[in-house]
C-alpha cells in the first residue's frame, strides 16, 4: 500500500478560514499587536513598562497606565493615536480610553504584600514613645491626662502581641 502524502497547510490560512473562537482570538491578538506598535511609534519617549493595551471592545481601545502623569502624556497624543488606529483597523477602532492602574502590572501577591507591610508599620508604638506620652500626661489637665495615658497603653498592647 502506498503512503498518502499531504502537504502541510499554512496555519494562518487555517485560522483565517475558521469561524470559531480561535479565529476571534487570532484577530484580536493581531489587533493588539498593531495597537502596541502604533502607540510605541507615536510616543517613543514613554517606556513600555509604563503602559499596556488592556483590551479592545467594539470601537474602543483601552490602555492601562501606571501613573496619571504618563496618562496625561498619552492624552496629549490621543488624536494622533486615534487617527493611526482608524487607518490601521480600517475604521473599526476609533476611540481611546485611558485607565490609571498603578498596580496593574504587578502580580496580586506583590500588591498584597505591599499593603500588609504598610499596615504592620503604621500600628507600632515604641516603649520610648509611651514613656514620653506618660511624662506629658503628668502635666496635662485631668480629662486630657486620661486620654494620653490610654494612648500610651497601646505600646504595651503592641509589645504583648509581638510575644
Z-matrix of the N, CA and C atoms (Angstrom, degrees):
N
C 1 1.437
C 2 1.528 1 108.67
N 3 1.310 2 116.77 1 134.81
C 4 1.456 3 120.08 2 -176.86
C 5 1.529 4 110.44 3 -84.68
N 6 1.281 5 113.29 4 152.75
C 7 1.466 6 120.53 5 -178.87
C 8 1.526 7 109.98 6 -80.62
N 9 1.332 8 116.36 7 134.98
C 10 1.454 9 120.66 8 179.00
C 11 1.520 10 108.09 9 -87.41
N 12 1.301 11 114.88 10 122.19
C 13 1.467 12 119.48 11 -179.91
C 14 1.523 13 109.27 12 -96.69
N 15 1.303 14 114.42 13 134.24
C 16 1.461 15 120.72 14 175.54
C 17 1.517 16 108.03 15 -124.47
N 18 1.288 17 115.34 16 131.01
C 19 1.454 18 118.51 17 176.19
C 20 1.525 19 108.14 18 -80.16
N 21 1.323 20 116.76 19 141.09
C 22 1.462 21 118.70 20 -179.45
C 23 1.528 22 110.78 21 -66.30
N 24 1.332 23 114.57 22 144.37
C 25 1.452 24 119.87 23 178.91
C 26 1.527 25 109.45 24 -95.50
N 27 1.284 26 114.23 25 149.56
C 28 1.460 27 120.59 26 179.13
C 29 1.531 28 109.24 27 -69.96
N 30 1.330 29 116.40 28 127.10
C 31 1.461 30 121.13 29 -177.75
C 32 1.531 31 111.75 30 -63.81
N 33 1.310 32 117.33 31 -38.91
C 34 1.459 33 120.38 32 179.22
C 35 1.531 34 110.77 33 -62.39
N 36 1.340 35 116.46 34 -37.80
C 37 1.459 36 120.44 35 178.83
C 38 1.525 37 110.87 36 -67.52
N 39 1.344 38 116.67 37 -40.45
C 40 1.458 39 120.55 38 178.45
C 41 1.528 40 111.34 39 -62.63
N 42 1.336 41 115.49 40 -43.56
C 43 1.473 42 119.72 41 -179.62
C 44 1.519 43 110.43 42 -65.19
N 45 1.338 44 117.13 43 -40.66
C 46 1.465 45 120.33 44 -179.64
C 47 1.524 46 111.36 45 -65.48
N 48 1.326 47 116.91 46 -35.04
C 49 1.462 48 120.39 47 -178.99
C 50 1.524 49 112.56 48 -76.43
N 51 1.312 50 117.26 49 -27.63
C 52 1.454 51 119.20 50 -177.50
C 53 1.526 52 109.67 51 -73.14
N 54 1.314 53 115.53 52 151.56
C 55 1.468 54 119.00 53 -177.51
C 56 1.520 55 111.41 54 -114.25
N 57 1.319 56 117.93 55 6.07
C 58 1.454 57 121.31 56 -177.03
C 59 1.509 58 112.75 57 -83.89
N 60 1.309 59 114.90 58 -162.37
C 61 1.460 60 120.54 59 -176.94
C 62 1.520 61 112.38 60 -70.34
N 63 1.344 62 117.54 61 -25.26
C 64 1.460 63 120.39 62 178.84
C 65 1.517 64 110.81 63 -63.28
N 66 1.311 65 116.83 64 -39.97
C 67 1.465 66 120.53 65 177.68
C 68 1.523 67 110.21 66 -64.77
N 69 1.333 68 116.56 67 -38.79
C 70 1.461 69 120.18 68 178.38
C 71 1.512 70 111.95 69 -65.25
N 72 1.341 71 116.33 70 -41.11
C 73 1.463 72 119.95 71 178.26
C 74 1.523 73 110.56 72 -64.00
N 75 1.317 74 115.95 73 -42.48
C 76 1.463 75 119.94 74 -179.54
C 77 1.517 76 110.87 75 -62.98
N 78 1.319 77 116.82 76 -44.87
C 79 1.468 78 120.50 77 179.99
C 80 1.520 79 110.67 78 -64.11
N 81 1.324 80 116.87 79 -41.14
C 82 1.463 81 120.45 80 -179.54
C 83 1.521 82 110.70 81 -67.32
N 84 1.334 83 117.35 82 -38.87
C 85 1.461 84 120.78 83 178.58
C 86 1.530 85 110.68 84 -63.75
N 87 1.311 86 116.97 85 -42.06
C 88 1.472 87 120.36 86 178.06
C 89 1.525 88 110.24 87 -64.07
N 90 1.317 89 116.03 88 -40.74
C 91 1.459 90 120.52 89 179.02
C 92 1.522 91 110.66 90 -62.77
N 93 1.334 92 116.47 91 -45.11
C 94 1.467 93 120.04 92 179.71
C 95 1.523 94 111.34 93 -63.55
N 96 1.325 95 117.22 94 -37.43
C 97 1.466 96 119.89 95 177.71
C 98 1.524 97 111.02 96 -65.46
N 99 1.343 98 117.09 97 -41.47
C 100 1.461 99 119.11 98 179.69
C 101 1.529 100 110.77 99 -67.40
N 102 1.327 101 116.98 100 -37.88
C 103 1.470 102 120.81 101 176.88
C 104 1.526 103 109.59 102 -62.16
N 105 1.316 104 115.73 103 -44.05
C 106 1.462 105 121.53 104 178.81
C 107 1.528 106 110.59 105 -57.43
N 108 1.315 107 116.78 106 -47.61
C 109 1.466 108 120.20 107 -177.15
C 110 1.533 109 111.34 108 -68.91
N 111 1.332 110 117.65 109 -35.14
C 112 1.470 111 120.72 110 178.54
C 113 1.523 112 110.69 111 -63.91
N 114 1.319 113 116.53 112 -46.26
C 115 1.470 114 119.97 113 -178.32
C 116 1.530 115 110.38 114 -67.46
N 117 1.325 116 116.80 115 -40.17
C 118 1.465 117 119.72 116 178.47
C 119 1.528 118 110.90 117 -64.16
N 120 1.328 119 117.97 118 -34.48
C 121 1.463 120 121.22 119 179.57
C 122 1.530 121 111.78 120 -73.19
N 123 1.326 122 116.78 121 -39.31
C 124 1.466 123 120.33 122 -177.67
C 125 1.527 124 111.53 123 -75.18
N 126 1.328 125 116.94 124 -38.74
C 127 1.468 126 121.65 125 -177.80
C 128 1.535 127 110.50 126 -121.56
N 129 1.331 128 117.84 127 72.31
C 130 1.466 129 118.90 128 -178.15
C 131 1.533 130 113.34 129 -70.50
N 132 1.334 131 117.16 130 -16.40
C 133 1.460 132 120.55 131 -178.78
C 134 1.533 133 112.78 132 -78.68
N 135 1.330 134 118.11 133 -14.90
C 136 1.466 135 121.23 134 -179.63
C 137 1.526 136 108.60 135 -88.20
N 138 1.335 137 117.93 136 121.60
C 139 1.469 138 120.15 137 179.46
C 140 1.529 139 111.42 138 -61.85
N 141 1.315 140 116.37 139 145.69
C 142 1.465 141 120.79 140 -176.20
C 143 1.524 142 112.73 141 -68.49
N 144 1.330 143 118.54 142 -24.16
C 145 1.466 144 119.69 143 179.82
C 146 1.528 145 112.32 144 -77.82
N 147 1.328 146 117.22 145 -6.99
C 148 1.461 147 122.11 146 -179.74
C 149 1.528 148 111.66 147 -81.86
N 150 1.318 149 117.91 148 -31.23
C 151 1.461 150 121.00 149 -174.69
C 152 1.517 151 109.89 150 -133.97
N 153 1.332 152 114.68 151 159.63
C 154 1.464 153 120.48 152 173.17
C 155 1.525 154 108.74 153 -153.07
N 156 1.316 155 114.81 154 150.47
C 157 1.460 156 119.84 155 176.70
C 158 1.519 157 106.80 156 -78.40
N 159 1.318 158 116.63 157 117.45
C 160 1.457 159 120.92 158 -176.48
C 161 1.510 160 111.84 159 -84.97
N 162 1.346 161 117.22 160 -42.89
C 163 1.456 162 118.89 161 -175.29
C 164 1.521 163 109.67 162 -168.72
N 165 1.316 164 115.28 163 163.79
C 166 1.461 165 123.19 164 171.03
C 167 1.516 166 107.03 165 -126.92
N 168 1.312 167 116.52 166 119.31
C 169 1.466 168 121.25 167 178.88
C 170 1.511 169 108.80 168 -127.79
N 171 1.330 170 115.97 169 134.62
C 172 1.450 171 123.27 170 -179.26
C 173 1.530 172 109.40 171 45.97
N 174 1.305 173 118.63 172 -108.57
C 175 1.468 174 120.14 173 179.75
C 176 1.534 175 111.98 174 -113.90
N 177 1.321 176 116.99 175 19.51
C 178 1.461 177 122.12 176 -174.96
C 179 1.521 178 111.35 177 -117.82
N 180 1.330 179 115.53 178 136.46
C 181 1.461 180 122.58 179 172.61
C 182 1.520 181 106.88 180 -103.75
N 183 1.336 182 116.55 181 129.91
C 184 1.461 183 121.25 182 -179.25
C 185 1.521 184 108.25 183 -107.09
N 186 1.332 185 115.69 184 123.17
C 187 1.460 186 122.19 185 177.78
C 188 1.515 187 109.63 186 -109.82
N 189 1.333 188 116.80 187 134.98
C 190 1.466 189 121.35 188 171.95
C 191 1.512 190 107.86 189 -99.68
N 192 1.334 191 115.49 190 132.06
C 193 1.456 192 121.95 191 -178.85
C 194 1.519 193 107.81 192 -123.58
N 195 1.342 194 116.45 193 143.10
C 196 1.466 195 120.23 194 -177.05
C 197 1.517 196 113.70 195 -70.47
N 198 1.322 197 117.84 196 -34.42
C 199 1.465 198 118.78 197 -177.22
C 200 1.520 199 110.63 198 -138.46
N 201 1.307 200 114.95 199 159.64
C 202 1.460 201 120.68 200 -179.60
C 203 1.526 202 111.22 201 -67.46
N 204 1.314 203 117.32 202 -28.00
C 205 1.464 204 120.64 203 179.87
C 206 1.525 205 109.80 204 -64.35
N 207 1.334 206 116.60 205 -48.32
C 208 1.461 207 119.92 206 178.61
C 209 1.525 208 110.28 207 -69.25
N 210 1.313 209 117.67 208 -31.84
C 211 1.459 210 120.87 209 175.51
C 212 1.517 211 110.98 210 -62.02
N 213 1.324 212 116.56 211 -39.50
C 214 1.462 213 120.98 212 178.29
C 215 1.523 214 110.36 213 -66.34
N 216 1.325 215 116.52 214 -37.59
C 217 1.477 216 120.03 215 177.42
C 218 1.531 217 110.28 216 -62.28
N 219 1.333 218 116.78 217 -41.57
C 220 1.463 219 119.75 218 177.11
C 221 1.530 220 111.34 219 -69.25
N 222 1.331 221 117.35 220 -30.67
C 223 1.470 222 121.30 221 176.48
C 224 1.525 223 110.55 222 -59.48
N 225 1.357 224 116.41 223 -40.35
C 226 1.461 225 120.16 224 -179.37
C 227 1.525 226 111.41 225 -62.61
N 228 1.333 227 116.69 226 -31.93
C 229 1.460 228 121.55 227 -177.84
C 230 1.529 229 112.48 228 -97.73
N 231 1.317 230 117.41 229 8.78
C 232 1.469 231 121.61 230 -174.57
C 233 1.536 232 112.18 231 -56.04
N 234 1.336 233 118.34 232 -46.20
C 235 1.461 234 120.51 233 -177.67
C 236 1.526 235 112.05 234 -62.99
N 237 1.320 236 116.82 235 -44.23
C 238 1.476 237 119.86 236 178.61
C 239 1.514 238 110.97 237 -63.56
N 240 1.340 239 116.68 238 -41.46
C 241 1.470 240 120.59 239 179.69
C 242 1.529 241 110.00 240 -63.94
N 243 1.323 242 116.94 241 -44.81
C 244 1.474 243 120.60 242 -179.98
C 245 1.524 244 111.64 243 -62.71
N 246 1.348 245 117.32 244 -39.19
C 247 1.464 246 120.01 245 177.42
C 248 1.523 247 111.28 246 -62.47
N 249 1.330 248 115.74 247 -45.82
C 250 1.466 249 119.95 248 179.90
C 251 1.534 250 110.87 249 -65.01
N 252 1.335 251 116.58 250 -40.32
C 253 1.466 252 120.34 251 178.24
C 254 1.523 253 110.78 252 -61.72
N 255 1.312 254 116.62 253 -42.91
C 256 1.456 255 121.11 254 -179.17
C 257 1.532 256 110.95 255 -63.61
N 258 1.326 257 115.97 256 -41.33
C 259 1.468 258 119.66 257 178.69
C 260 1.524 259 111.62 258 -67.40
N 261 1.330 260 116.33 259 -43.22
C 262 1.471 261 119.95 260 -176.43
C 263 1.522 262 112.12 261 -70.49
N 264 1.320 263 117.11 262 -34.16
C 265 1.472 264 120.42 263 -176.89
C 266 1.522 265 112.57 264 -99.67
N 267 1.337 266 116.91 265 9.77
C 268 1.464 267 122.91 266 179.52
C 269 1.522 268 111.75 267 56.46
N 270 1.322 269 116.07 268 41.86
C 271 1.455 270 122.28 269 174.65
C 272 1.517 271 115.73 270 86.66
N 273 1.333 272 117.73 271 3.14
C 274 1.466 273 119.35 272 -179.93
C 275 1.515 274 112.24 273 -77.92
N 276 1.326 275 117.89 274 -36.61
C 277 1.472 276 121.91 275 179.80
C 278 1.525 277 108.34 276 -111.55
N 279 1.328 278 115.82 277 115.20
C 280 1.468 279 118.95 278 -176.44
C 281 1.522 280 113.51 279 -126.52
N 282 1.330 281 118.02 280 -10.68
C 283 1.464 282 120.78 281 -176.66
C 284 1.519 283 110.22 282 -120.27
N 285 1.326 284 115.22 283 154.20
C 286 1.459 285 122.30 284 177.84
C 287 1.521 286 108.52 285 -128.74
N 288 1.326 287 116.45 286 127.07
C 289 1.466 288 121.73 287 178.28
C 290 1.524 289 107.83 288 -117.56
N 291 1.322 290 116.29 289 130.25
C 292 1.466 291 121.48 290 -179.77
C 293 1.518 292 109.53 291 -107.78
N 294 1.323 293 115.73 292 132.79
C 295 1.465 294 120.79 293 176.73
C 296 1.519 295 107.88 294 -124.80
N 297 1.324 296 115.64 295 132.46
C 298 1.456 297 121.85 296 177.91
C 299 1.516 298 107.93 297 -89.74
N 300 1.327 299 116.77 298 122.26
C 301 1.459 300 122.23 299 -179.36
C 302 1.527 301 108.23 300 -143.51
N 303 1.343 302 118.03 301 90.83
C 304 1.462 303 120.58 302 -174.59
C 305 1.520 304 113.68 303 -62.39
N 306 1.326 305 118.77 304 -29.21
C 307 1.457 306 120.85 305 -178.29
C 308 1.516 307 111.75 306 -107.31
N 309 1.305 308 117.62 307 16.16
C 310 1.454 309 120.94 308 -176.62
C 311 1.508 310 114.48 309 -65.77
N 312 1.328 311 117.12 310 -29.39
C 313 1.455 312 120.30 311 -176.94
C 314 1.519 313 112.35 312 -91.25
N 315 1.325 314 117.69 313 -3.75
C 316 1.460 315 120.85 314 -179.39
C 317 1.514 316 109.96 315 -94.59
N 318 1.300 317 113.70 316 154.53
C 319 1.457 318 117.78 317 173.15
C 320 1.524 319 108.17 318 -72.47
N 321 1.331 320 118.10 319 152.27
C 322 1.466 321 120.74 320 -177.12
C 323 1.528 322 113.56 321 -58.56
N 324 1.341 323 118.22 322 -34.42
C 325 1.454 324 119.19 323 -178.77
C 326 1.527 325 111.80 324 -68.79
N 327 1.334 326 118.63 325 -30.76
C 328 1.464 327 121.14 326 176.47
C 329 1.528 328 110.77 327 -68.15
N 330 1.313 329 116.53 328 -44.27
C 331 1.467 330 120.44 329 179.45
C 332 1.530 331 110.33 330 -64.12
N 333 1.330 332 117.05 331 -40.50
C 334 1.463 333 121.12 332 179.06
C 335 1.526 334 110.53 333 -65.15
N 336 1.326 335 117.74 334 -41.12
C 337 1.466 336 121.14 335 178.91
C 338 1.524 337 111.03 336 -62.75
N 339 1.330 338 116.89 337 -38.62
C 340 1.467 339 120.59 338 178.90
C 341 1.525 340 110.70 339 -64.83
N 342 1.348 341 117.28 340 -41.94
C 343 1.457 342 120.70 341 179.22
C 344 1.527 343 111.10 342 -63.92
N 345 1.333 344 117.11 343 -42.77
C 346 1.462 345 120.85 344 -179.23
C 347 1.520 346 111.34 345 -66.06
N 348 1.322 347 117.46 346 -36.01
C 349 1.462 348 120.66 347 179.35
C 350 1.518 349 111.04 348 -64.38
N 351 1.335 350 117.55 349 -39.34
C 352 1.464 351 119.33 350 179.05
C 353 1.522 352 111.19 351 -71.06
N 354 1.326 353 118.18 352 -32.85
C 355 1.464 354 120.48 353 177.52
C 356 1.519 355 111.13 354 -66.18
N 357 1.318 356 117.76 355 -42.20
C 358 1.461 357 121.44 356 -177.45
C 359 1.527 358 111.43 357 -64.58
N 360 1.308 359 117.10 358 -42.77
C 361 1.463 360 119.69 359 -176.99
C 362 1.517 361 112.55 360 -74.48
N 363 1.318 362 118.48 361 -26.44
C 364 1.456 363 119.77 362 -174.86
C 365 1.529 364 113.32 363 -80.63
N 366 1.330 365 120.34 364 -11.40
C 367 1.454 366 121.76 365 -176.06
C 368 1.535 367 112.61 366 -109.67
N 369 1.288 368 118.50 367 17.62
C 370 1.458 369 120.45 368 -176.44
C 371 1.526 370 110.71 369 -103.44
N 372 1.341 371 115.43 370 137.86
C 373 1.451 372 121.22 371 174.54
C 374 1.525 373 106.74 372 -132.37
N 375 1.322 374 115.97 373 129.88
C 376 1.458 375 119.53 374 -177.84
C 377 1.537 376 110.96 375 -80.51
N 378 1.328 377 114.96 376 163.42
C 379 1.473 378 119.76 377 177.80
C 380 1.522 379 110.79 378 -65.60
N 381 1.320 380 115.79 379 -35.15
C 382 1.463 381 120.35 380 -179.90
C 383 1.535 382 110.12 381 -61.72
N 384 1.330 383 116.98 382 -42.43
C 385 1.461 384 120.83 383 178.01
C 386 1.518 385 111.02 384 -63.88
N 387 1.339 386 116.21 385 -40.15
C 388 1.469 387 120.46 386 178.81
C 389 1.531 388 110.72 387 -63.31
N 390 1.334 389 117.33 388 -40.49
C 391 1.463 390 120.59 389 178.29
C 392 1.530 391 110.88 390 -63.10
N 393 1.325 392 116.52 391 -41.60
C 394 1.454 393 120.03 392 179.20
C 395 1.534 394 111.00 393 -65.08
N 396 1.335 395 116.37 394 -39.10
C 397 1.465 396 119.38 395 177.18
C 398 1.532 397 111.17 396 -63.28
N 399 1.323 398 117.01 397 -39.97
C 400 1.468 399 120.27 398 177.88
C 401 1.521 400 110.82 399 -64.37
N 402 1.332 401 117.93 400 -37.17
C 403 1.463 402 120.65 401 177.49
C 404 1.532 403 110.73 402 -65.56
N 405 1.332 404 117.30 403 -39.30
C 406 1.463 405 121.00 404 177.89
C 407 1.523 406 109.62 405 -66.74
N 408 1.332 407 116.84 406 -37.70
C 409 1.468 408 121.26 407 -178.31
C 410 1.522 409 111.38 408 -64.42
N 411 1.331 410 119.29 409 -29.44
C 412 1.464 411 122.15 410 179.66
C 413 1.527 412 111.95 411 -60.32
N 414 1.330 413 117.24 412 -32.70
C 415 1.468 414 120.93 413 -177.29
C 416 1.532 415 112.71 414 -100.83
N 417 1.325 416 118.28 415 4.55
C 418 1.471 417 121.70 416 -176.27
C 419 1.522 418 110.71 417 -91.54
N 420 1.335 419 117.31 418 159.89
C 421 1.468 420 121.15 419 174.35
C 422 1.533 421 110.16 420 -63.82
N 423 1.329 422 116.72 421 163.24
C 424 1.466 423 122.76 422 -170.84
C 425 1.536 424 112.89 423 -57.21
N 426 1.317 425 119.53 424 -48.70
C 427 1.469 426 122.16 425 -177.81
C 428 1.520 427 111.92 426 -63.89
N 429 1.318 428 115.54 427 -43.59
C 430 1.457 429 120.55 428 -179.95
C 431 1.527 430 110.70 429 -71.23
N 432 1.324 431 116.27 430 -33.73
C 433 1.465 432 121.46 431 -179.71
C 434 1.540 433 110.45 432 -59.74
N 435 1.325 434 117.36 433 -43.89
C 436 1.467 435 121.49 434 178.52
C 437 1.522 436 111.49 435 -59.38
N 438 1.323 437 116.44 436 -46.23
C 439 1.459 438 121.45 437 -177.02
C 440 1.525 439 111.74 438 -66.10
N 441 1.326 440 116.91 439 -39.60
C 442 1.466 441 120.42 440 179.47
C 443 1.527 442 110.35 441 -67.15
N 444 1.327 443 117.29 442 -40.17
C 445 1.472 444 120.53 443 178.88
C 446 1.541 445 110.96 444 -65.73
N 447 1.327 446 117.32 445 -38.51
C 448 1.473 447 120.15 446 176.42
C 449 1.529 448 110.84 447 -63.81
N 450 1.320 449 114.59 448 -38.01
C 451 1.462 450 119.06 449 177.39
C 452 1.525 451 110.93 450 -65.16
N 453 1.331 452 116.86 451 -40.34
C 454 1.466 453 120.93 452 179.20
C 455 1.520 454 111.50 453 -66.41
N 456 1.319 455 117.94 454 -26.69
C 457 1.470 456 120.76 455 179.46
C 458 1.534 457 111.96 456 -69.41
N 459 1.315 458 117.99 457 -18.31
C 460 1.464 459 120.58 458 177.86
C 461 1.529 460 111.58 459 -63.43
N 462 1.321 461 117.59 460 -29.02
C 463 1.464 462 120.07 461 177.89
C 464 1.519 463 109.84 462 -65.11
N 465 1.324 464 116.92 463 -40.00
C 466 1.461 465 120.46 464 178.83
C 467 1.530 466 110.78 465 -65.57
N 468 1.330 467 117.10 466 -39.82
C 469 1.461 468 120.57 467 179.50
C 470 1.513 469 111.15 468 -65.53
N 471 1.348 470 117.57 469 -42.41
C 472 1.468 471 119.52 470 -179.04
C 473 1.525 472 110.62 471 -68.10
N 474 1.345 473 117.79 472 -33.07
C 475 1.470 474 120.68 473 176.40
C 476 1.529 475 110.84 474 -68.20
N 477 1.332 476 117.54 475 -37.67
C 478 1.471 477 120.93 476 179.02
C 479 1.534 478 110.03 477 -68.34
N 480 1.310 479 118.38 478 -35.94
C 481 1.456 480 121.60 479 179.59
C 482 1.522 481 111.84 480 -68.39
N 483 1.314 482 118.02 481 -29.38
C 484 1.466 483 121.28 482 178.54
C 485 1.515 484 111.73 483 -69.90
N 486 1.340 485 116.33 484 -33.83
C 487 1.471 486 119.62 485 -175.10
C 488 1.478 487 113.14 486 -75.52
